[in-house]
């Protein structure tokens, strides 16, 4: 593919988000689409957002569990970009109609005090560069059809990556903690929907330690001359499956001693 095709597909994603109507799977229309192409499309779409006046506030990491990687046919996570308009206050009332297929995932967010540049970033370096870690919910969405409108075939990882790794929004809450104050492998949460526990999990489900995802991302960005900047939010990856959201749903994520996050969909 060439730059003109990347730009055209990025415009389709923007139109899908604005019009609340998903586009057909890129993998169906372009069977030879590669992961490198998908990241190129993603970068063009983020470029459109920057041109519209939005700014980058951080990054997300997805597909961090081994089960999800096997299901997606890949051997490593994926990543996307967080933008200012995606930040949702804790306790907010969220319009479900603002999204196409909203779902929530339970995560931990690393707020960086110092930049991280690959290629050889380690977990220890991530913890040393982190100002604090805080509970987070990621609202994921799908501008590209999850299931093909004609065949019902699920979308592929190349579609998800092009779709900014399915990011739609983020909610931060609970208690910010210094990176050396908690064993983040054992930090966990219960996710309630309408008073019923839908999911639970521990940080160790994310590459054995959620900070490993941050190190992976810093190293993954290095060949592009990019890195992670001071002040950025980095979502380490979900340790639960996505839970669907609909108008009328109330969510409460209980992180125990780390506090809680809530949201209500209207």
N, C-alpha and C positions, 0 to 999 in steps of 0.2 A: 504494500500500500504506500501511497505517497502523502505528502503534507496536506494536499487539497482534500483527500478523502478523510484524513483525520479531522480536519476542520469541519467538513460537512457533517460527519457523524457527531461531533461535539455540539454542533448547532441543533441536531435532532434531540440530543439529551436535554439541552436547555429548553427547547420547545415542549418536550415531554414533561419536564418539571413545572413549567409555567402553566401548561394546559391541563395538567393532571391526567394525561393520557399516555400510557407506556408505548414505546416503539417496539417493532418486531426485533427479535434477537439478532444481534450483529453476527453471531456464529452461524446462524442459518443463512443469512444473506451473503456472508463472506466465509465459506468453509475453511479457507486457509488462514484465517485470522490467528495471529500468534500473540503470546503474552506481551511481547515488546510492542506490538501494534496497540494493544489495549491500553498500556500505560501512556503511549503517545496520544491516544484519543483523550484519556483522562487529563493529561497535561493541557491539551488544547481547550478542554471544557473549563478547567480552572482558570486558564487565561481569559476566557470570556467573562468569568465572574470577576476577575481582577479589573478588567476593562470597564465593568459596570460599577466599580467602586468598592467592591468587597475586598476584604483582606484576609490573609491566612493567619489562623491563630494556633495551628498545630496539625497533628496527623493522627490517623487511626491505623490500627493493625487488625487484620481479620484472618479467618481461617487458621487460627493458632492451635486448635486441638487436632490431635492425630486423626480422630474419627472424621472430622470435617475435611481434612486434607485428602484422606482416602476416598471419601464420597465425591470430592471435586476432581480427583485425578491429578493432584499436584503434590509436591513434596516440600513445599514451603508456604509460609503465610502470604497474604497480599497486603496492600496498603492504599490509603487514600488521604485526601487533604481536608482538614477542618477549616471552615470559613466562619467569619464573625456572625453571619445571620443564622448559623446553625445552633448557637448557644442558647439554651432554654433554661429559665430560672427554675430552681427547685420549688416544687409545689405549684407549678404553673397549670393553668387550664389550657389544653392544647386542642386545636381544631383538627379532628381526624381527617376532615375533607381537604386539609392543606397538603396531605401526603397521598401517595398512590396505594402503597401496601405497607402501612406502618407496623413495625414490630420493635420490641425492646429487648436489649441484651444487657447483662450485668457485667461490669468491668471495674478496673482500677485505672485512674488517670495519673500520670506522672507529670508534674509541673517542673520544668527545668530552670535551674538557677544559672547554669552555664551551658554553652553550646557543646554539641557532640558531633564530631566529624569522624567518619570511617577512614580506612577500611578495617581497623583492628579494635573496635570498641568492645569492651567486655562488660559483664554484669556489674563488676565492682566499679568500673568507670561510670556506668549509668547511675548507680546509687550515689556516687560522689558528686555527680553533676545535677542531681535532683534536689529541688528546694523542698518539695513535699509531695506526698501521694494522697489522693482523695478518692472516695467512692464516686462512681460514675455510671450512668445509664446511657447506652447508645441507642438512639432511635434510627433503625435502618429502614431503607426504602428501596423501591425498584422502579427506576425510570425505563428500564428494559424489561420486557415481559418475563415474569418468572417461569411461566409455562406457555409454550407456543400456542397461539390462538387457533391453529388448525390441527396440530398433531398432539398437543398436550405435552410435548417433550420439554423437560426442564432446561433452563438456561445453563450455559457452561461458565467455567471460571473466567474465560476471556470476556464474557458479557459483564460479569460482576466487576471485574477490574476496570473496564472501560466506564462503568457506572459509578465511578469514584468509590469502589469497594463497598457499594450499597449504603454509603453514609447518608443520613437525612438530618440528624440533629444529635445534640449531646446535652445531658443534664448532669451537673456536678452538685454534690451535696455531702452531708455527713461531716465528719471531723477530719480536717487536714492533719496528716501525721508526717513527722520526719522519716526519711527513708530507712534510718537505722533503728527506729522505735518499734517496728513490727516485723515479724517473720511473714512476709507477704505470700509465701506459699500456703500458709494456713489462714490467711484472711479470707473470709467467705461471706456469703449473703443468702438470704431467703427472698425470693421475689413473689409477692402477693398480687393477685389480680382479683379485685372485688372480694377481698378477704380470704381467698383461697390460695395456698402455696402452689404456684405453677412450676417453679424452678428453684434449684439450690445448687451451690457449687463452691469450690475453693480456688484460690489463685494459682495453685500448683498445676491446675488443668491447662494453664497457659504456658506451654513450653517449659514446664517444671518450675517456672518463676516468672511472673508477669514482666519483670524487668528485662528478661531475656528477649522479649519482643522489641523493646526499645533499642537494645543493642543491635538486634538483627536489622531493624529499620535504618539506623545510622550507617551501618555497613552497606546496606542495599542501596542507599542514596549516593554513596561516595563515587561510584563510577560516573554519575551524572553531574559531578561537581557540586552536589547539594549536601546538606546536613540538617541537623536539628538545632534550632536557635534558642538562646536564653529566653525564658518567659513563655515558651510554647507549651501547649497541652499535648501530651501523647497518650492516646488510649492504648493500653497494653494488650487488649484482646479479650473477648468474652469468655467467661468460664461457665456460661449456661447456653442452652439453645435459645433461639429467638422466640418470643412470645407475642402473638398477634394482638393488635390494639384496635379497638372500635369505639365509636361514640358511646359514651356512658360508662366506659371502663375506668376504674380507679386503680392505680398501681402504687405499691409501697415496697421498696427494697430495704430490707433490714440487714445491716452489716454488723449487728451486735455492737461491740465497743467502739466501732468506727462510725456509728450513727446510722442515719437512714436518708432515703430520697423518696419523694412522692411526686405523682403527676396524675392529672385527671383529663380524660379525653372527652370532648364535647362534640 
